[in-house]
Amino acid sequence: MPSLSGREILLGVTGSIAAYKSPDVARRLQDAGARVTAVLTPGAERFITALTLTAVTGRPAATDPFLLAGGQMPHLALAKAADAVLIAPCSADFLSALAAGRADTLLASIVLSTRAPVFLAPAMHDPMWTHPATRRNTGLCRDLGYQFIGPERGALASGDTGQGRMTEPDDLVRRLATALSKKA
């Protein structure tokens, strides 16, 4: 696998049951050599805590768009520092926010402010992923230059099987590292 050595990766976590995989994604990113900062949306905090991601990454997880650290706006500071933004999981709601260009959360504001490549790892139930509105939003996000990793077909949290499963952490990190190595 290509290395992420020395890369600043911003790991965005949104409101999806797949958020339980985000500490594993963070650990795998670190194993590949990346420095990881997690940013959680309010929806993500209903599934996983900032404390968990702070403990795993060794860096404070960001949640508050108005918490000024060192006098800097967090969305601008984090956007500038990132070599890449990986949103895993990326919920249908957050995909919609990105497609509309909304900046109603810290994470959405970072995405609008960064010049780093943005990678989306969708995670949602099959009918949500295949819904015409989600298909439209996916196309708009691709047009904006966001890159998709997944989703995969497989067992979903509901017990159903279908398209919408978040790409597994190992594969997610491998595909991110490969994409970034091509840009170097």
Secondary structure by P-SEA (a helix, b strand, c coil): cccccccbbbbbbcccccccaaaaaaaaaaaaccbbbbbbcaaaaacccaaaaaaaaccccccccccccccccaaaaaaaaccbbbcccccaaaaaaaaacccccaaaaaaaccccbbbbbccccccccccaaaaaaaaaaaaaccccccccccccccccccccccccaaaaaaaaaaaaaaac
